[in-house]
């Protein structure tokens, strides 16, 4: 499995975990990117896969930017 595939799997796992944690709001969380970045840095293999531990605020900002880009793309669907 490629590194890209492994990172995609981690993002999927973060999403599943987030949905469980926020089940009472059906996954609704306006600060979702902070949850994802914290989980990815402290509870996943992301730093190992990247061979570095990103700064959480940078990772959070990148997740938000990617979400905005993806949401506004013509081929939008599931991440």
Secondary structure, DSSP 8 states (H G I E B T S, - for coil): --HHHHHHHHHHHHHHHHHHHTGGGTT--TTHHHHHHHHHHHSSSHHHHHTS---HHHHHHHHHHHHHHHHTSTT-S--
